[in-house]
Amino acid sequence: MRVHPEVEEALAAGRPVVALESTIIAHGLPRPDNERVAREIEAVVREAGAVPATIAIIAGEVRIGLDDAALSTLANAGGVAKCGVRDLAPAAASGAHGATTVAATSHLAALAGIRVFATGGLGGVHRGARESFDESADLATLARVGICVVCAGVKSILDIPATLERLETLNVTVLGYRTGTFPAFYLNDSGLPLGWRVDTPAQAAAVLRARSELRAPGAVIVANPLPEDEQVDPELHDRVLREGLEAAAEQGIAGRDVTPFLLERFHSHTGGESLRANVRLVLRNAALAAEIAGA
């Protein structure tokens, strides 16, 4: 594992560092927007007073913080593996390029001593999981990794009530940032209440310090919703989701194939609005994560 010198120096000096995942670069955004947005995310972290540490695997080497060449490689190379925690060892051993998911980024960030991580949205319990047992590995990883994850909740294509139930069972703390309800990624509000709310980065940081002092296991999720006027139009969202679920049923798409099918429907049936919302929320989460890390 190679830690970028800037990140290493910041950690040694006790300065704020924010981990960033790389799946959004290799798999989440189209080229050439992916590289541009990745650099914008890092710039937002810097503007808010922290050092960005984008995490990925480059030619079999885990990188904690990417230089310009590595970020370009990740954004433009073909066949970049999508790596959860279980994929890290095979990718490293085979010399592959790998983009890290929320789970893998959390694991590697904690290993490097980084305490705050910004992403778009968490994985969760998938629709129909009662039959398929399809649940993101993000949840189990967050149950054991003591890191703060700033996100915009989970995508509305998932089973949000079941996801919150699982997070409760796994003892993962969920804080609403200036909200009492859980956000739904593209949407400002899922309608599901949260037990705890913070209104400033300092309040979130106080929770992290208390968690450490009490040796409470697991992550702290800071759920940061898009402003209402920046969310995807709820009527458009609900129509695309309804039609997507109907199309999946008609085409016999089930289990783990449903989520990528629905995401593609959102990208292609919202006139690019879902993609624009995705970029907005990631930038907002990166700025907030930097403020929390500083606090």
ZAROMI-816187 format. One record per residue (C-alpha): residue number from 1; residue in one letter; x, y, z. Coordinates in steps of 0.2 Angstrom, whole numbers. Each point is the difference from the previous one (the first is absolute). Layout:
N
+-----+-----+-------+-------+-------+
|   n | res |    px |    py |    pz |
+-----+-----+-------+-------+-------+
| NUM |   A |     X |     Y |     Z |
...
+-----+-----+-------+-------+-------+
This chain:
295
+-----+-----+-------+-------+-------+
|   n | res |    px |    py |    pz |
+-----+-----+-------+-------+-------+
|   1 |   M |     0 |     0 |     0 |
|   2 |   R |     7 |    17 |    -5 |
|   3 |   V |    -5 |    16 |     9 |
|   4 |   H |     2 |    16 |   -10 |
|   5 |   P |    13 |    11 |     8 |
|   6 |   E |   -12 |    14 |     3 |
|   7 |   V |   -13 |   -11 |     8 |
|   8 |   E |    14 |    -8 |    11 |
|   9 |   E |     6 |    16 |     5 |
|  10 |   A |   -17 |     7 |     5 |
|  11 |   L |    -4 |   -16 |    10 |
|  12 |   A |    16 |     1 |     9 |
|  13 |   A |    -3 |    19 |     4 |
|  14 |   G |   -18 |    -3 |     6 |
|  15 |   R |    -7 |    10 |   -14 |
|  16 |   P |   -17 |    -4 |    -8 |
|  17 |   V |    -1 |   -13 |   -13 |
|  18 |   V |   -15 |    -6 |   -10 |
|  19 |   A |    -1 |   -17 |    -9 |
|  20 |   L |    -8 |    -1 |   -17 |
|  21 |   E |    -6 |   -16 |    -9 |
|  22 |   S |     4 |    -3 |   -18 |
|  23 |   T |   -14 |   -10 |    -6 |
|  24 |   I |    -9 |    16 |    -5 |
|  25 |   I |    15 |     4 |   -11 |
|  26 |   A |     2 |   -17 |    -9 |
|  27 |   H |   -18 |    -6 |     0 |
|  28 |   G |   -12 |    14 |     6 |
|  29 |   L |     3 |    14 |   -13 |
|  30 |   P |     2 |     0 |   -19 |
|  31 |   R |    16 |     6 |    -8 |
|  32 |   P |     7 |    13 |     0 |
|  33 |   D |   -11 |     7 |    13 |
|  34 |   N |     7 |   -13 |    13 |
|  35 |   E |    17 |     7 |     0 |
|  36 |   R |    -5 |    18 |     1 |
|  37 |   V |   -13 |    -3 |    14 |
|  38 |   A |    13 |   -11 |    10 |
|  39 |   R |    12 |    15 |    -1 |
|  40 |   E |   -14 |    12 |     6 |
|  41 |   I |    -4 |   -11 |    15 |
|  42 |   E |    18 |     1 |     5 |
|  43 |   A |     0 |    18 |    -2 |
|  44 |   V |   -15 |     3 |    10 |
|  45 |   V |     8 |   -10 |    15 |
|  46 |   R |    15 |    11 |    -2 |
|  47 |   E |   -10 |    16 |     0 |
|  48 |   A |    -8 |    -6 |    16 |
|  49 |   G |    16 |    -2 |     9 |
|  50 |   A |     4 |   -18 |    -2 |
|  51 |   V |    12 |   -12 |   -10 |
|  52 |   P |    -9 |   -11 |   -12 |
|  53 |   A |     5 |   -19 |    -1 |
|  54 |   T |    -9 |    -8 |   -14 |
|  55 |   I |     3 |   -19 |     2 |
|  56 |   A |     2 |   -13 |   -14 |
|  57 |   I |    11 |   -14 |    -6 |
|  58 |   I |    12 |     4 |   -14 |
|  59 |   A |     9 |   -14 |    -8 |
|  60 |   G |    -3 |   -11 |    15 |
|  61 |   E |     6 |    13 |    13 |
|  62 |   V |   -12 |     8 |    12 |
|  63 |   R |     1 |    18 |     0 |
|  64 |   I |    -5 |    12 |    14 |
|  65 |   G |    -1 |    16 |   -10 |
|  66 |   L |     3 |     1 |   -19 |
|  67 |   D |    12 |    11 |   -10 |
|  68 |   D |    -5 |     7 |   -16 |
|  69 |   A |     6 |   -14 |   -11 |
|  70 |   A |    -9 |   -13 |    11 |
|  71 |   L |   -16 |     9 |     0 |
|  72 |   S |     0 |     1 |   -19 |
|  73 |   T |     4 |   -18 |    -1 |
|  74 |   L |   -14 |    -5 |    10 |
|  75 |   A |   -12 |    12 |    -9 |
|  76 |   N |     5 |    -6 |   -18 |
|  77 |   A |     6 |   -18 |     2 |
|  78 |   G |   -11 |   -14 |    -6 |
|  79 |   G |    -4 |   -15 |    10 |
|  80 |   V |     1 |     8 |    17 |
|  81 |   A |    -6 |   -12 |    13 |
|  82 |   K |   -14 |     5 |    12 |
|  83 |   C |     8 |    -5 |    17 |
|  84 |   G |    -9 |    -3 |    16 |
|  85 |   V |    10 |    -6 |    15 |
|  86 |   R |    -1 |   -18 |    -6 |
|  87 |   D |     8 |     5 |   -17 |
|  88 |   L |    15 |    10 |     7 |
|  89 |   A |    12 |   -15 |     2 |
|  90 |   P |    -4 |    -8 |   -17 |
|  91 |   A |     2 |    17 |    -9 |
|  92 |   A |    16 |     4 |     9 |
|  93 |   A |     7 |   -17 |    -3 |
|  94 |   S |    -4 |     0 |   -19 |
|  95 |   G |     7 |    18 |    -3 |
|  96 |   A |   -17 |     6 |    -5 |
|  97 |   H |    -7 |    18 |     1 |
|  98 |   G |   -14 |     1 |    12 |
|  99 |   A |   -13 |    13 |     5 |
| 100 |   T |    -6 |    -1 |    18 |
| 101 |   T |   -18 |    -1 |     6 |
| 102 |   V |    -6 |     8 |    17 |
| 103 |   A |     5 |   -16 |     9 |
| 104 |   A |    17 |    -2 |    -7 |
| 105 |   T |     4 |    19 |     2 |
| 106 |   S |    -6 |     0 |    18 |
| 107 |   H |    11 |   -15 |     4 |
| 108 |   L |    16 |     7 |    -9 |
| 109 |   A |    -3 |    17 |     7 |
| 110 |   A |    -1 |    -7 |    18 |
| 111 |   L |    15 |   -10 |    -3 |
| 112 |   A |     9 |    16 |    -5 |
| 113 |   G |    -6 |    10 |    15 |
| 114 |   I |   -12 |    11 |    -9 |
| 115 |   R |   -16 |     3 |    10 |
| 116 |   V |   -12 |     9 |   -12 |
| 117 |   F |    -6 |    -6 |   -17 |
| 118 |   A |   -11 |     9 |   -12 |
| 119 |   T |   -11 |    -9 |   -13 |
| 120 |   G |   -16 |     1 |   -10 |
| 121 |   G |   -11 |   -13 |     7 |
| 122 |   L |     1 |   -16 |    10 |
| 123 |   G |    -4 |   -17 |    -6 |
| 124 |   G |   -14 |    -8 |     9 |
| 125 |   V |   -13 |   -14 |     0 |
| 126 |   H |    -7 |    -3 |   -17 |
| 127 |   R |   -18 |    -2 |    -5 |
| 128 |   G |    -5 |   -18 |     1 |
| 129 |   A |    14 |    -4 |    12 |
| 130 |   R |   -12 |   -11 |     9 |
| 131 |   E |     2 |   -13 |   -14 |
| 132 |   S |    17 |     5 |    -7 |
| 133 |   F |     9 |     4 |    16 |
| 134 |   D |     8 |    15 |   -10 |
| 135 |   E |     7 |    12 |    12 |
| 136 |   S |    15 |    11 |    -3 |
| 137 |   A |    16 |    -4 |     8 |
| 138 |   D |     1 |    18 |     5 |
| 139 |   L |   -11 |    -3 |    15 |
| 140 |   A |    10 |   -14 |     8 |
| 141 |   T |    16 |     9 |    -3 |
| 142 |   L |    -7 |    16 |     9 |
| 143 |   A |    -4 |   -11 |    15 |
| 144 |   R |    18 |    -3 |     3 |
| 145 |   V |    10 |    15 |    -6 |
| 146 |   G |     0 |    15 |    11 |
| 147 |   I |    -1 |    14 |   -13 |
| 148 |   C |   -11 |    15 |    -4 |
| 149 |   V |    -9 |    -2 |   -17 |
| 150 |   V |    -8 |    16 |    -7 |
| 151 |   C |   -13 |    -5 |   -13 |
| 152 |   A |   -18 |     4 |    -7 |
| 153 |   G |    -8 |   -15 |     7 |
| 154 |   V |    -3 |   -15 |   -11 |
| 155 |   K |    -8 |     0 |   -18 |
| 156 |   S |   -19 |    -1 |     0 |
| 157 |   I |     1 |   -15 |   -11 |
| 158 |   L |     5 |   -10 |    15 |
| 159 |   D |   -10 |    -5 |    15 |
| 160 |   I |     3 |    15 |    11 |
| 161 |   P |   -11 |    -6 |    15 |
| 162 |   A |     9 |   -17 |     0 |
| 163 |   T |    17 |     9 |    -2 |
| 164 |   L |    -3 |    10 |    16 |
| 165 |   E |    -6 |   -15 |     9 |
| 166 |   R |    17 |    -9 |    -4 |
| 167 |   L |    10 |    15 |     5 |
| 168 |   E |    -9 |     0 |    17 |
| 169 |   T |     4 |   -18 |     2 |
| 170 |   L |    18 |     2 |    -5 |
| 171 |   N |     2 |    14 |    13 |
| 172 |   V |     5 |    13 |   -13 |
| 173 |   T |    -4 |    18 |     6 |
| 174 |   V |   -10 |    10 |   -12 |
| 175 |   L |    -1 |    19 |     2 |
| 176 |   G |   -11 |    12 |   -11 |
| 177 |   Y |    10 |    15 |    -5 |
| 178 |   R |   -12 |    15 |     3 |
| 179 |   T |   -15 |   -13 |    -3 |
| 180 |   G |   -10 |   -11 |    11 |
| 181 |   T |    -4 |   -12 |   -15 |
| 182 |   F |    11 |   -11 |   -10 |
| 183 |   P |     4 |     6 |   -18 |
| 184 |   A |    -2 |   -11 |   -15 |
| 185 |   F |    14 |     5 |   -11 |
| 186 |   Y |    -8 |     9 |   -15 |
| 187 |   L |   -14 |     5 |    12 |
| 188 |   N |     1 |    12 |    15 |
| 189 |   D |   -11 |   -11 |    11 |
| 190 |   S |    -4 |   -18 |     1 |
| 191 |   G |   -14 |     3 |    13 |
| 192 |   L |     9 |   -11 |    13 |
| 193 |   P |     4 |     8 |    16 |
| 194 |   L |    17 |    -1 |     8 |
| 195 |   G |     4 |     0 |    19 |
| 196 |   W |    14 |    12 |     0 |
| 197 |   R |     4 |    16 |    -8 |
| 198 |   V |    15 |    12 |    -1 |
| 199 |   D |     0 |    18 |    -7 |
| 200 |   T |    19 |     4 |    -1 |
| 201 |   P |    16 |    -9 |    -4 |
| 202 |   A |     6 |     3 |    18 |
| 203 |   Q |   -15 |   -10 |     6 |
| 204 |   A |     4 |   -14 |   -12 |
| 205 |   A |    18 |     0 |     6 |
| 206 |   A |    -6 |    -1 |    18 |
| 207 |   V |    -9 |   -16 |    -4 |
| 208 |   L |    15 |    -7 |    -8 |
| 209 |   R |    11 |     4 |    15 |
| 210 |   A |   -13 |    -7 |    12 |
| 211 |   R |    -1 |   -16 |   -10 |
| 212 |   S |    18 |    -2 |     1 |
| 213 |   E |     1 |     3 |    18 |
| 214 |   L |   -14 |   -13 |     4 |
| 215 |   R |     8 |   -12 |   -12 |
| 216 |   A |   -17 |    -2 |    -9 |
| 217 |   P |     3 |   -11 |   -15 |
| 218 |   G |    -5 |     4 |   -18 |
| 219 |   A |    -2 |    16 |   -11 |
| 220 |   V |    -9 |    16 |     3 |
| 221 |   I |   -10 |     5 |   -16 |
| 222 |   V |    -3 |    18 |    -2 |
| 223 |   A |   -15 |     1 |   -12 |
| 224 |   N |     1 |    16 |   -10 |
| 225 |   P |   -16 |     3 |   -11 |
| 226 |   L |     0 |    10 |   -16 |
| 227 |   P |    -9 |    17 |     2 |
| 228 |   E |   -18 |    -2 |    -5 |
| 229 |   D |     3 |    11 |   -15 |
| 230 |   E |    14 |   -10 |    -6 |
| 231 |   Q |    -8 |   -17 |     1 |
| 232 |   V |    -6 |   -10 |   -15 |
| 233 |   D |   -19 |     5 |    -3 |
| 234 |   P |    -9 |   -12 |    11 |
| 235 |   E |   -14 |    -3 |   -13 |
| 236 |   L |    13 |    -4 |   -14 |
| 237 |   H |     9 |   -11 |    13 |
| 238 |   D |   -15 |   -10 |     5 |
| 239 |   R |    -5 |    -2 |   -18 |
| 240 |   V |    17 |    -6 |    -6 |
| 241 |   L |     1 |   -12 |    15 |
| 242 |   R |   -17 |    -7 |    -2 |
| 243 |   E |     2 |    -3 |   -19 |
| 244 |   G |    18 |    -7 |     3 |
| 245 |   L |    -7 |   -13 |    13 |
| 246 |   E |   -14 |    -5 |   -13 |
| 247 |   A |    13 |    -2 |   -14 |
| 248 |   A |    11 |   -10 |    11 |
| 249 |   A |   -14 |   -12 |     4 |
| 250 |   E |    -6 |    -1 |   -18 |
| 251 |   Q |    18 |    -4 |    -5 |
| 252 |   G |     3 |   -13 |    13 |
| 253 |   I |    14 |    10 |     8 |
| 254 |   A |     2 |    -5 |    19 |
| 255 |   G |    12 |     0 |    14 |
| 256 |   R |    16 |     9 |    -1 |
| 257 |   D |    -3 |     5 |   -18 |
| 258 |   V |   -15 |    11 |     5 |
| 259 |   T |    11 |    14 |     7 |
| 260 |   P |    11 |     4 |   -15 |
| 261 |   F |   -15 |    -2 |   -11 |
| 262 |   L |   -10 |    13 |    10 |
| 263 |   L |    15 |    12 |     1 |
| 264 |   E |     2 |    -1 |   -19 |
| 265 |   R |   -18 |     4 |    -2 |
| 266 |   F |     2 |    16 |    11 |
| 267 |   H |    15 |     5 |   -10 |
| 268 |   S |    -9 |    -2 |   -16 |
| 269 |   H |   -18 |     6 |     5 |
| 270 |   T |     3 |    15 |    10 |
| 271 |   G |     9 |    11 |   -13 |
| 272 |   G |    16 |    -1 |     9 |
| 273 |   E |    -8 |     7 |    16 |
| 274 |   S |     5 |   -15 |    11 |
| 275 |   L |    18 |     2 |    -6 |
| 276 |   R |     0 |    18 |     4 |
| 277 |   A |    -8 |    -3 |    17 |
| 278 |   N |    14 |   -14 |     3 |
| 279 |   V |    14 |    13 |    -3 |
| 280 |   R |    -8 |    13 |    11 |
| 281 |   L |    -2 |   -11 |    15 |
| 282 |   V |    17 |    -7 |    -1 |
| 283 |   L |     8 |    17 |     0 |
| 284 |   R |   -11 |     5 |    15 |
| 285 |   N |     5 |   -15 |     9 |
| 286 |   A |    18 |     3 |    -3 |
| 287 |   A |    -1 |    17 |     7 |
| 288 |   L |    -9 |    -5 |    15 |
| 289 |   A |    12 |   -14 |     3 |
| 290 |   A |    15 |    12 |     0 |
| 291 |   E |    -9 |    11 |    12 |
| 292 |   I |    -3 |   -15 |    12 |
| 293 |   A |    18 |    -6 |    -2 |
| 294 |   G |     6 |    18 |     4 |
| 295 |   A |   -11 |     1 |    16 |
+-----+-----+-------+-------+-------+
